[in-house]
Amino acid sequence: MRITVKQLFGIVPNEEIAEDWVEKMMWGADHEKLHCGHCGAMDTVQSKSGRPMEYRCRTC
Ligand SMILES: [Zn+2]
């Protein structure tokens, strides 16, 4: 199932919660064990920017 952040606004009250929700769907709830939402690879890196959803998969 694919859902856009825009669609999510109809479900959750604000952008911060929506982004957190999407992030957990994409990368897993446990940030210690981030995995790629596309290929499931654990070899991911977190951006230094500190912005949400700034993870990168090295396999994809
Ligand atoms: Zn990947």
N, CA, C, O and the ligand as a Tripos MOL2 file, in Angstrom:
@<TRIPOS>MOLECULE
protein
  241   239    61     0     0
PROTEIN
NO_CHARGES

@<TRIPOS>ATOM
      1 N           0.8410   -1.1990    0.0000 N.3       1 MET1
      2 CA          0.0000    0.0000    0.0000 C.3       1 MET1
      3 C           0.8710    1.2420    0.0000 C.2       1 MET1
      4 O           1.8090    1.3800    0.7860 O.2       1 MET1
      5 N           0.5310    2.1280   -0.8970 N.am      2 ARG2
      6 CA          1.2560    3.3950   -0.9600 C.3       2 ARG2
      7 C           0.3170    4.5020   -0.5110 C.2       2 ARG2
      8 O          -0.8310    4.5760   -0.9500 O.2       2 ARG2
      9 N           0.8070    5.3450    0.3540 N.am      3 ILE3
     10 CA          0.0010    6.4840    0.8080 C.3       3 ILE3
     11 C           0.8910    7.7130    0.8340 C.2       3 ILE3
     12 O           2.0300    7.6580    1.2980 O.2       3 ILE3
     13 N           0.3800    8.7900    0.3490 N.am      4 THR4
     14 CA          1.1690   10.0130    0.3190 C.3       4 THR4
     15 C           0.9860   10.7910    1.6170 C.2       4 THR4
     16 O           0.0090   10.6030    2.3410 O.2       4 THR4
     17 N           1.9340   11.6550    1.8890 N.am      5 VAL5
     18 CA          1.8330   12.4880    3.0860 C.3       5 VAL5
     19 C           0.5700   13.3470    3.0050 C.2       5 VAL5
     20 O          -0.0850   13.6240    4.0100 O.2       5 VAL5
     21 N           0.2560   13.7540    1.7920 N.am      6 LYS6
     22 CA         -0.9340   14.5840    1.6100 C.3       6 LYS6
     23 C          -2.2000   13.8280    2.0000 C.2       6 LYS6
     24 O          -3.0950   14.3740    2.6450 O.2       6 LYS6
     25 N          -2.2560   12.5670    1.5960 N.am      7 GLN7
     26 CA         -3.3990   11.7440    1.9650 C.3       7 GLN7
     27 C          -3.4580   11.5510    3.4770 C.2       7 GLN7
     28 O          -4.5290   11.4820    4.0800 O.2       7 GLN7
     29 N          -2.2880   11.4690    4.0550 N.am      8 LEU8
     30 CA         -2.1770   11.2240    5.4850 C.3       8 LEU8
     31 C          -2.7570   12.3800    6.3030 C.2       8 LEU8
     32 O          -3.2230   12.1840    7.4260 O.2       8 LEU8
     33 N          -2.7230   13.5640    5.7400 N.am      9 PHE9
     34 CA         -3.2410   14.7250    6.4640 C.3       9 PHE9
     35 C          -4.7240   14.5550    6.8000 C.2       9 PHE9
     36 O          -5.2290   15.1560    7.7490 O.2       9 PHE9
     37 N          -5.4150   13.7240    6.0070 N.am     10 GLY10
     38 CA         -6.8090   13.4590    6.3170 C.3      10 GLY10
     39 C          -6.9760   12.5510    7.5140 C.2      10 GLY10
     40 O          -8.0590   12.4680    8.0950 O.2      10 GLY10
     41 N          -5.8870   11.8580    7.8900 N.am     11 ILE11
     42 CA         -5.9470   10.8690    8.9690 C.3      11 ILE11
     43 C          -5.3330   11.4160   10.2540 C.2      11 ILE11
     44 O          -5.9010   11.2820   11.3380 O.2      11 ILE11
     45 N          -4.1730   12.0300   10.1120 N.am     12 VAL12
     46 CA         -3.4580   12.5260   11.2870 C.3      12 VAL12
     47 C          -3.5480   14.0530   11.3500 C.2      12 VAL12
     48 O          -3.7140   14.7170   10.3270 O.2      12 VAL12
     49 N          -3.4360   14.5990   12.5630 N.am     13 PRO13
     50 CA         -3.7090   16.0270   12.7610 C.3      13 PRO13
     51 C          -2.6570   16.9930   12.2250 C.2      13 PRO13
     52 O          -3.0020   18.1180   11.8620 O.2      13 PRO13
     53 N          -1.4050   16.6010   12.1630 N.am     14 ASN14
     54 CA         -0.4110   17.5590   11.6880 C.3      14 ASN14
     55 C           0.7340   16.8910   10.9460 C.2      14 ASN14
     56 O           0.8900   15.6700   10.9690 O.2      14 ASN14
     57 N           1.5220   17.7160   10.2920 N.am     15 GLU15
     58 CA          2.5850   17.2430    9.4040 C.3      15 GLU15
     59 C           3.6490   16.4680   10.1540 C.2      15 GLU15
     60 O           4.1930   15.4870    9.6480 O.2      15 GLU15
     61 N           3.9430   16.9200   11.3750 N.am     16 GLU16
     62 CA          5.0050   16.2730   12.1470 C.3      16 GLU16
     63 C           4.6540   14.8180   12.4320 C.2      16 GLU16
     64 O           5.4900   13.9270   12.2880 O.2      16 GLU16
     65 N           3.4070   14.5880   12.8370 N.am     17 ILE17
     66 CA          2.9600   13.2270   13.1300 C.3      17 ILE17
     67 C           2.8980   12.4180   11.8470 C.2      17 ILE17
     68 O           3.2500   11.2380   11.8320 O.2      17 ILE17
     69 N           2.4520   13.0460   10.7750 N.am     18 ALA18
     70 CA          2.3630   12.3540    9.4880 C.3      18 ALA18
     71 C           3.7340   11.9020    9.0270 C.2      18 ALA18
     72 O           3.8970   10.7650    8.5850 O.2      18 ALA18
     73 N           4.7100   12.7690    9.1240 N.am     19 GLU19
     74 CA          6.0630   12.4330    8.6820 C.3      19 GLU19
     75 C           6.6550   11.3230    9.5400 C.2      19 GLU19
     76 O           7.3350   10.4300    9.0360 O.2      19 GLU19
     77 N           6.3890   11.3890   10.8450 N.am     20 ASP20
     78 CA          6.8820   10.3600   11.7470 C.3      20 ASP20
     79 C           6.2690    9.0130   11.3900 C.2      20 ASP20
     80 O           6.9390    7.9800   11.4080 O.2      20 ASP20
     81 N           4.9930    9.0480   11.0700 N.am     21 TRP21
     82 CA          4.2600    7.8290   10.7190 C.3      21 TRP21
     83 C           4.8110    7.2290    9.4360 C.2      21 TRP21
     84 O           5.0420    6.0230    9.3540 O.2      21 TRP21
     85 N           5.0180    8.0680    8.4440 N.am     22 VAL22
     86 CA          5.5610    7.6110    7.1620 C.3      22 VAL22
     87 C           6.9650    7.0650    7.3560 C.2      22 VAL22
     88 O           7.3270    6.0340    6.7890 O.2      22 VAL22
     89 N           7.7520    7.7670    8.1620 N.am     23 GLU23
     90 CA          9.1260    7.3500    8.4210 C.3      23 GLU23
     91 C           9.1610    5.9560    9.0170 C.2      23 GLU23
     92 O           9.9810    5.1260    8.6250 O.2      23 GLU23
     93 N           8.2580    5.6970    9.9770 N.am     24 LYS24
     94 CA          8.2240    4.3870   10.6140 C.3      24 LYS24
     95 C           7.7620    3.3120    9.6400 C.2      24 LYS24
     96 O           8.2320    2.1760    9.6890 O.2      24 LYS24
     97 N           6.8360    3.6780    8.7530 N.am     25 MET25
     98 CA          6.3860    2.7280    7.7390 C.3      25 MET25
     99 C           7.5050    2.3860    6.7710 C.2      25 MET25
    100 O           7.6710    1.2360    6.3620 O.2      25 MET25
    101 N           8.2710    3.4140    6.4120 N.am     26 MET26
    102 CA          9.3100    3.2440    5.4120 C.3      26 MET26
    103 C          10.5440    2.5680    5.9730 C.2      26 MET26
    104 O          11.1450    1.7100    5.3270 O.2      26 MET26
    105 N          10.9180    2.9630    7.1810 N.am     27 TRP27
    106 CA         12.2320    2.5800    7.6840 C.3      27 TRP27
    107 C          12.1780    1.7240    8.9410 C.2      27 TRP27
    108 O          13.2200    1.3060    9.4460 O.2      27 TRP27
    109 N          11.0060    1.4600    9.4430 N.am     28 GLY28
    110 CA         10.8870    0.6680   10.6520 C.3      28 GLY28
    111 C          10.8550    1.5500   11.8750 C.2      28 GLY28
    112 O          11.4790    2.6110   11.9030 O.2      28 GLY28
    113 N          10.1260    1.1120   12.8930 N.am     29 ALA29
    114 CA          9.9160    1.9410   14.0730 C.3      29 ALA29
    115 C          11.1900    2.0750   14.9020 C.2      29 ALA29
    116 O          11.3890    3.0820   15.5820 O.2      29 ALA29
    117 N          12.0460    1.0670   14.8480 N.am     30 ASP30
    118 CA         13.2590    1.0740   15.6590 C.3      30 ASP30
    119 C          14.3890    1.7480   14.8860 C.2      30 ASP30
    120 O          14.9310    1.1710   13.9420 O.2      30 ASP30
    121 N          14.7360    2.9400   15.2780 N.am     31 HIS31
    122 CA         15.7650    3.6800   14.5470 C.3      31 HIS31
    123 C          17.1550    3.0850   14.7210 C.2      31 HIS31
    124 O          18.0870    3.4460   14.0020 O.2      31 HIS31
    125 N          17.2900    2.1630   15.6860 N.am     32 GLU32
    126 CA         18.5670    1.4870   15.8520 C.3      32 GLU32
    127 C          18.7610    0.4550   14.7480 C.2      32 GLU32
    128 O          19.8840    0.0520   14.4450 O.2      32 GLU32
    129 N          17.6520    0.0370   14.1550 N.am     33 LYS33
    130 CA         17.7150   -1.0110   13.1370 C.3      33 LYS33
    131 C          16.9960   -0.5350   11.8870 C.2      33 LYS33
    132 O          16.0560   -1.1780   11.4190 O.2      33 LYS33
    133 N          17.4280    0.5660   11.3610 N.am     34 LEU34
    134 CA         16.8210    1.1170   10.1590 C.3      34 LEU34
    135 C          16.9870    0.1590    8.9900 C.2      34 LEU34
    136 O          18.0600   -0.4040    8.7720 O.2      34 LEU34
    137 N          15.9210   -0.0120    8.2550 N.am     35 HIS35
    138 CA         16.0190   -0.8030    7.0390 C.3      35 HIS35
    139 C          15.3240   -0.0700    5.9100 C.2      35 HIS35
    140 O          14.4430    0.7610    6.1310 O.2      35 HIS35
    141 N          15.7340   -0.3910    4.7090 N.am     36 CYS36
    142 CA         15.1720    0.2730    3.5420 C.3      36 CYS36
    143 C          13.7510   -0.2070    3.2850 C.2      36 CYS36
    144 O          13.4860   -1.4100    3.2860 O.2      36 CYS36
    145 N          12.8470    0.7220    3.0660 N.am     37 GLY37
    146 CA         11.4690    0.3670    2.7980 C.3      37 GLY37
    147 C          11.2810   -0.2350    1.4180 C.2      37 GLY37
    148 O          10.2390   -0.8250    1.1320 O.2      37 GLY37
    149 N          12.2910   -0.0900    0.5540 N.am     38 HIS38
    150 CA         12.1870   -0.5870   -0.8120 C.3      38 HIS38
    151 C          12.7460   -1.9960   -0.9420 C.2      38 HIS38
    152 O          12.0920   -2.8750   -1.5020 O.2      38 HIS38
    153 N          13.9550   -2.2160   -0.4260 N.am     39 CYS39
    154 CA         14.6130   -3.5040   -0.6210 C.3      39 CYS39
    155 C          14.8320   -4.2550    0.6830 C.2      39 CYS39
    156 O          15.2250   -5.4220    0.6670 O.2      39 CYS39
    157 N          14.5790   -3.5930    1.8240 N.am     40 GLY40
    158 CA         14.7240   -4.2560    3.1090 C.3      40 GLY40
    159 C          16.1450   -4.3110    3.6190 C.2      40 GLY40
    160 O          16.4030   -4.8900    4.6740 O.2      40 GLY40
    161 N          17.0910   -3.7050    2.8710 N.am     41 ALA41
    162 CA         18.4830   -3.7200    3.2790 C.3      41 ALA41
    163 C          18.6800   -2.9340    4.5710 C.2      41 ALA41
    164 O          18.0490   -1.8990    4.7860 O.2      41 ALA41
    165 N          19.5580   -3.4380    5.4200 N.am     42 MET42
    166 CA         19.8490   -2.7510    6.6780 C.3      42 MET42
    167 C          20.9530   -1.7110    6.5070 C.2      42 MET42
    168 O          21.2450   -0.9300    7.4120 O.2      42 MET42
    169 N          21.5560   -1.7270    5.3190 N.am     43 ASP43
    170 CA         22.6910   -0.8410    5.0820 C.3      43 ASP43
    171 C          22.1970    0.5560    4.7040 C.2      43 ASP43
    172 O          22.2310    0.9470    3.5380 O.2      43 ASP43
    173 N          21.7440    1.2860    5.6970 N.am     44 THR44
    174 CA         21.2160    2.6230    5.4600 C.3      44 THR44
    175 C          22.0320    3.6500    6.2270 C.2      44 THR44
    176 O          22.6790    3.3380    7.2260 O.2      44 THR44
    177 N          21.9880    4.8500    5.7480 N.am     45 VAL45
    178 CA         22.6850    5.9370    6.4230 C.3      45 VAL45
    179 C          21.6880    7.0520    6.7100 C.2      45 VAL45
    180 O          20.7650    7.2920    5.9320 O.2      45 VAL45
    181 N          21.8850    7.7250    7.8320 N.am     46 GLN46
    182 CA         21.0250    8.8410    8.1650 C.3      46 GLN46
    183 C          21.7310   10.1400    7.8270 C.2      46 GLN46
    184 O          22.9000   10.3410    8.1570 O.2      46 GLN46
    185 N          21.0070   10.9970    7.1730 N.am     47 SER47
    186 CA         21.5550   12.2820    6.7720 C.3      47 SER47
    187 C          21.9340   13.0980    7.9940 C.2      47 SER47
    188 O          21.3160   12.9920    9.0540 O.2      47 SER47
    189 N          22.9540   13.9070    7.8230 N.am     48 LYS48
    190 CA         23.4090   14.7620    8.9210 C.3      48 LYS48
    191 C          22.5300   16.0030    9.0740 C.2      48 LYS48
    192 O          22.6660   16.7600   10.0350 O.2      48 LYS48
    193 N          21.6340   16.1980    8.1170 N.am     49 SER49
    194 CA         20.8180   17.4100    8.1160 C.3      49 SER49
    195 C          19.8620   17.4570    9.3000 C.2      49 SER49
    196 O          19.4470   18.5360    9.7260 O.2      49 SER49
    197 N          19.5050   16.2680    9.8420 N.am     50 GLY50
    198 CA         18.5950   16.2290   10.9620 C.3      50 GLY50
    199 C          17.1400   16.3670   10.5670 C.2      50 GLY50
    200 O          16.2510   16.3310   11.4180 O.2      50 GLY50
    201 N          16.8970   16.5270    9.2760 N.am     51 ARG51
    202 CA         15.5140   16.6110    8.8220 C.3      51 ARG51
    203 C          14.8880   15.2270    8.7970 C.2      51 ARG51
    204 O          15.5920   14.2330    8.6230 O.2      51 ARG51
    205 N          13.5710   15.1510    8.9710 N.am     52 PRO52
    206 CA         12.9090   13.8400    8.9330 C.3      52 PRO52
    207 C          12.9620   13.2180    7.5520 C.2      52 PRO52
    208 O          13.0380   13.9160    6.5410 O.2      52 PRO52
    209 N          12.9210   11.8820    7.5230 N.am     53 MET53
    210 CA         12.8950   11.0990    6.2870 C.3      53 MET53
    211 C          14.1510   11.3250    5.4600 C.2      53 MET53
    212 O          14.1140   11.2430    4.2330 O.2      53 MET53
    213 N          15.2460   11.6050    6.1220 N.am     54 GLU54
    214 CA         16.4910   11.8420    5.4010 C.3      54 GLU54
    215 C          17.3980   10.6240    5.5050 C.2      54 GLU54
    216 O          18.5820   10.7410    5.8230 O.2      54 GLU54
    217 N          16.8380    9.4780    5.2380 N.am     55 TYR55
    218 CA         17.6300    8.2560    5.2380 C.3      55 TYR55
    219 C          17.9440    7.8480    3.8120 C.2      55 TYR55
    220 O          17.1740    8.0930    2.8830 O.2      55 TYR55
    221 N          19.0750    7.2330    3.6730 N.am     56 ARG56
    222 CA         19.4860    6.8110    2.3310 C.3      56 ARG56
    223 C          19.8820    5.3390    2.3700 C.2      56 ARG56
    224 O          20.5690    4.8830    3.2840 O.2      56 ARG56
    225 N          19.4270    4.6100    1.3490 N.am     57 CYS57
    226 CA         19.7840    3.2100    1.2210 C.3      57 CYS57
    227 C          20.9950    3.0940    0.3160 C.2      57 CYS57
    228 O          21.0440    3.7060   -0.7510 O.2      57 CYS57
    229 N          21.9670    2.3130    0.7430 N.am     58 ARG58
    230 CA         23.1700    2.1520   -0.0680 C.3      58 ARG58
    231 C          23.0100    1.0570   -1.1160 C.2      58 ARG58
    232 O          23.8120    0.9490   -2.0430 O.2      58 ARG58
    233 N          21.9670    0.2480   -0.9590 N.am     59 THR59
    234 CA         21.7620   -0.8540   -1.8920 C.3      59 THR59
    235 C          20.9310   -0.4210   -3.0990 C.2      59 THR59
    236 O          21.2270   -0.7980   -4.2330 O.2      59 THR59
    237 N          19.9050    0.3630   -2.8490 N.am     60 CYS60
    238 CA         19.0190    0.7900   -3.9460 C.3      60 CYS60
    239 C          19.7700    1.6600   -4.9530 C.2      60 CYS60
    240 O          19.1840    2.1090   -5.9390 O.2      60 CYS60
    241 ZN         17.0070   -0.1230   -0.5160 Zn       61 ZN61
@<TRIPOS>BOND
     1     1     2 1
     2     2     3 1
     3     3     4 2
     4     3     5 am
     5     5     6 1
     6     6     7 1
     7     7     8 2
     8     7     9 am
     9     9    10 1
    10    10    11 1
    11    11    12 2
    12    11    13 am
    13    13    14 1
    14    14    15 1
    15    15    16 2
    16    15    17 am
    17    17    18 1
    18    18    19 1
    19    19    20 2
    20    19    21 am
    21    21    22 1
    22    22    23 1
    23    23    24 2
    24    23    25 am
    25    25    26 1
    26    26    27 1
    27    27    28 2
    28    27    29 am
    29    29    30 1
    30    30    31 1
    31    31    32 2
    32    31    33 am
    33    33    34 1
    34    34    35 1
    35    35    36 2
    36    35    37 am
    37    37    38 1
    38    38    39 1
    39    39    40 2
    40    39    41 am
    41    41    42 1
    42    42    43 1
    43    43    44 2
    44    43    45 am
    45    45    46 1
    46    46    47 1
    47    47    48 2
    48    47    49 am
    49    49    50 1
    50    50    51 1
    51    51    52 2
    52    51    53 am
    53    53    54 1
    54    54    55 1
    55    55    56 2
    56    55    57 am
    57    57    58 1
    58    58    59 1
    59    59    60 2
    60    59    61 am
    61    61    62 1
    62    62    63 1
    63    63    64 2
    64    63    65 am
    65    65    66 1
    66    66    67 1
    67    67    68 2
    68    67    69 am
    69    69    70 1
    70    70    71 1
    71    71    72 2
    72    71    73 am
    73    73    74 1
    74    74    75 1
    75    75    76 2
    76    75    77 am
    77    77    78 1
    78    78    79 1
    79    79    80 2
    80    79    81 am
    81    81    82 1
    82    82    83 1
    83    83    84 2
    84    83    85 am
    85    85    86 1
    86    86    87 1
    87    87    88 2
    88    87    89 am
    89    89    90 1
    90    90    91 1
    91    91    92 2
    92    91    93 am
    93    93    94 1
    94    94    95 1
    95    95    96 2
    96    95    97 am
    97    97    98 1
    98    98    99 1
    99    99   100 2
   100    99   101 am
   101   101   102 1
   102   102   103 1
   103   103   104 2
   104   103   105 am
   105   105   106 1
   106   106   107 1
   107   107   108 2
   108   107   109 am
   109   109   110 1
   110   110   111 1
   111   111   112 2
   112   111   113 am
   113   113   114 1
   114   114   115 1
   115   115   116 2
   116   115   117 am
   117   117   118 1
   118   118   119 1
   119   119   120 2
   120   119   121 am
   121   121   122 1
   122   122   123 1
   123   123   124 2
   124   123   125 am
   125   125   126 1
   126   126   127 1
   127   127   128 2
   128   127   129 am
   129   129   130 1
   130   130   131 1
   131   131   132 2
   132   131   133 am
   133   133   134 1
   134   134   135 1
   135   135   136 2
   136   135   137 am
   137   137   138 1
   138   138   139 1
   139   139   140 2
   140   139   141 am
   141   141   142 1
   142   142   143 1
   143   143   144 2
   144   143   145 am
   145   145   146 1
   146   146   147 1
   147   147   148 2
   148   147   149 am
   149   149   150 1
   150   150   151 1
   151   151   152 2
   152   151   153 am
   153   153   154 1
   154   154   155 1
   155   155   156 2
   156   155   157 am
   157   157   158 1
   158   158   159 1
   159   159   160 2
   160   159   161 am
   161   161   162 1
   162   162   163 1
   163   163   164 2
   164   163   165 am
   165   165   166 1
   166   166   167 1
   167   167   168 2
   168   167   169 am
   169   169   170 1
   170   170   171 1
   171   171   172 2
   172   171   173 am
   173   173   174 1
   174   174   175 1
   175   175   176 2
   176   175   177 am
   177   177   178 1
   178   178   179 1
   179   179   180 2
   180   179   181 am
   181   181   182 1
   182   182   183 1
   183   183   184 2
   184   183   185 am
   185   185   186 1
   186   186   187 1
   187   187   188 2
   188   187   189 am
   189   189   190 1
   190   190   191 1
   191   191   192 2
   192   191   193 am
   193   193   194 1
   194   194   195 1
   195   195   196 2
   196   195   197 am
   197   197   198 1
   198   198   199 1
   199   199   200 2
   200   199   201 am
   201   201   202 1
   202   202   203 1
   203   203   204 2
   204   203   205 am
   205   205   206 1
   206   206   207 1
   207   207   208 2
   208   207   209 am
   209   209   210 1
   210   210   211 1
   211   211   212 2
   212   211   213 am
   213   213   214 1
   214   214   215 1
   215   215   216 2
   216   215   217 am
   217   217   218 1
   218   218   219 1
   219   219   220 2
   220   219   221 am
   221   221   222 1
   222   222   223 1
   223   223   224 2
   224   223   225 am
   225   225   226 1
   226   226   227 1
   227   227   228 2
   228   227   229 am
   229   229   230 1
   230   230   231 1
   231   231   232 2
   232   231   233 am
   233   233   234 1
   234   234   235 1
   235   235   236 2
   236   235   237 am
   237   237   238 1
   238   238   239 1
   239   239   240 2
@<TRIPOS>SUBSTRUCTURE
     1 MET1         2 RESIDUE 1 A MET
     2 ARG2         6 RESIDUE 1 A ARG
     3 ILE3        10 RESIDUE 1 A ILE
     4 THR4        14 RESIDUE 1 A THR
     5 VAL5        18 RESIDUE 1 A VAL
     6 LYS6        22 RESIDUE 1 A LYS
     7 GLN7        26 RESIDUE 1 A GLN
     8 LEU8        30 RESIDUE 1 A LEU
     9 PHE9        34 RESIDUE 1 A PHE
    10 GLY10       38 RESIDUE 1 A GLY
    11 ILE11       42 RESIDUE 1 A ILE
    12 VAL12       46 RESIDUE 1 A VAL
    13 PRO13       50 RESIDUE 1 A PRO
    14 ASN14       54 RESIDUE 1 A ASN
    15 GLU15       58 RESIDUE 1 A GLU
    16 GLU16       62 RESIDUE 1 A GLU
    17 ILE17       66 RESIDUE 1 A ILE
    18 ALA18       70 RESIDUE 1 A ALA
    19 GLU19       74 RESIDUE 1 A GLU
    20 ASP20       78 RESIDUE 1 A ASP
    21 TRP21       82 RESIDUE 1 A TRP
    22 VAL22       86 RESIDUE 1 A VAL
    23 GLU23       90 RESIDUE 1 A GLU
    24 LYS24       94 RESIDUE 1 A LYS
    25 MET25       98 RESIDUE 1 A MET
    26 MET26      102 RESIDUE 1 A MET
    27 TRP27      106 RESIDUE 1 A TRP
    28 GLY28      110 RESIDUE 1 A GLY
    29 ALA29      114 RESIDUE 1 A ALA
    30 ASP30      118 RESIDUE 1 A ASP
    31 HIS31      122 RESIDUE 1 A HIS
    32 GLU32      126 RESIDUE 1 A GLU
    33 LYS33      130 RESIDUE 1 A LYS
    34 LEU34      134 RESIDUE 1 A LEU
    35 HIS35      138 RESIDUE 1 A HIS
    36 CYS36      142 RESIDUE 1 A CYS
    37 GLY37      146 RESIDUE 1 A GLY
    38 HIS38      150 RESIDUE 1 A HIS
    39 CYS39      154 RESIDUE 1 A CYS
    40 GLY40      158 RESIDUE 1 A GLY
    41 ALA41      162 RESIDUE 1 A ALA
    42 MET42      166 RESIDUE 1 A MET
    43 ASP43      170 RESIDUE 1 A ASP
    44 THR44      174 RESIDUE 1 A THR
    45 VAL45      178 RESIDUE 1 A VAL
    46 GLN46      182 RESIDUE 1 A GLN
    47 SER47      186 RESIDUE 1 A SER
    48 LYS48      190 RESIDUE 1 A LYS
    49 SER49      194 RESIDUE 1 A SER
    50 GLY50      198 RESIDUE 1 A GLY
    51 ARG51      202 RESIDUE 1 A ARG
    52 PRO52      206 RESIDUE 1 A PRO
    53 MET53      210 RESIDUE 1 A MET
    54 GLU54      214 RESIDUE 1 A GLU
    55 TYR55      218 RESIDUE 1 A TYR
    56 ARG56      222 RESIDUE 1 A ARG
    57 CYS57      226 RESIDUE 1 A CYS
    58 ARG58      230 RESIDUE 1 A ARG
    59 THR59      234 RESIDUE 1 A THR
    60 CYS60      238 RESIDUE 1 A CYS
    61 ZN61       241 GROUP 0 **** ****
